[in-house]
Amino acid sequence: MAAMRLTDRTLRVELSPIAAAYAHLASRTGTGHLLDLSQAAPSYPTAEVIAHRIAQVAASADGGRYAPSPGILELRVAIADELIEDHGGRIGPDHVQITAGCNQAFCVVTSALAGPGDEILLPVPYYFNHDMWLKLEGIVPRYLPTDEQQLPSIEEAALAINDRTRAIVLVTPANPTGAVMAPELIESFFDLARANDLALIVDETYRNFRRTDEPSHRLYSRSGWEETLITLHSFSKDLAIPGYRVGALVASPELCAEALKLLDCVAICAPRIGQEAAITGLLEAGDWRRAQAQRIGSRQDAFVAAMSGSPGGFELASSGAFFGWVRHPFEGWPAAEVVRRLVVEHDVLVIPGTAFTPTDERWLRFSFANLEPEDFEILSQRLEQAAARWS
């Protein structure tokens, strides 16, 4: 495309690893059914009450019209009420901005907070779209190492802060590792951010898939929490509506107003039909949501059991929500080559860890939530077979 002038920032950023992984499917030589552990999207349909509401909205005279730019008020109230019920504290609808998915919430927030040359602290492994967006915007991701539990260190973060730092990003449960941060650790990061006049961005896409009823944090009860804290939320997994693109950011009304300027340019508003689906899900599908969280929890238990003996030398380092973070046994092999051979020869589709780390080639992300109960033993067998064949 010689006639077109593309920016160096865009050219330097790699494509999403999901598409690259799926590109190997055409080369499969195995004879088994595909075990797709690549994408963290629910395989089950949404609740009947939500599907019925989607059909109603689609058939209504207003179903295709713009929604209010900040989001439908009933949805903003429902989100605020649920967060108060789960966490306590003070949240009103003016603290809630509806976005076209949680990815968009991250994009508009970070673009409102930082510009080219500014830095945002990002624990490694990171969610790949977070890293991609910062680089596309010319914002410098300052990587924070994590420990053996895949948790970031307060001490490392304190050392990384400088006069270009604008925010700290946390994801809990984490994508790709599944690691869950204790409330006390999140609150310590809040204190660090507040002391340095930074924003703390907490992506809670998988909040409702934690294996506890304990609140993820208690920060909404802090005086002036909105001067520091921004939380990001998704309904794609929680309500099984990823294609309807609805998420939210929770922050000060002032930051919501600034983020809305960016949202207005890229989407105008989140889709009305997705917002109506989310309203119904939050207000009428509580039992269904809990049942799906239990379903995913049982899949995690089955995955942990299948990986407990490190089949073929594939070692499970952490797991949670939809994810397992696995160290492969092939020293000197690029992660992308392990991924290619797993799907081509053994019908196991995963994502290379290099999508989530700058340089480490030894890791793979397994998204186990879409497997059926009988698939976990098959997964273990195929990993054993792969290691035996390649050794």
PyMOL commands that set and color helices and strands:
alter all, ss='L'
color gray80, all
select helices_A, chain A and resi 8-12+17-27+48-59+73-87+93-95+102-113+128-136+154-160+183-195+207-209+219-221+225-227+242-244+253-266+272-284+286-307+311-313+335-346+353-355+368-370+375-390
alter helices_A, ss='H'
color red, helices_A
select strands_A, chain A and resi 35-36+96-99+119-123+140-144+165-171+199-203+229-234+247-250+315-320+323-327+348-349+351-352+363-367
alter strands_A, ss='S'
color yellow, strands_A
deselect
rebuild
show_as cartoon
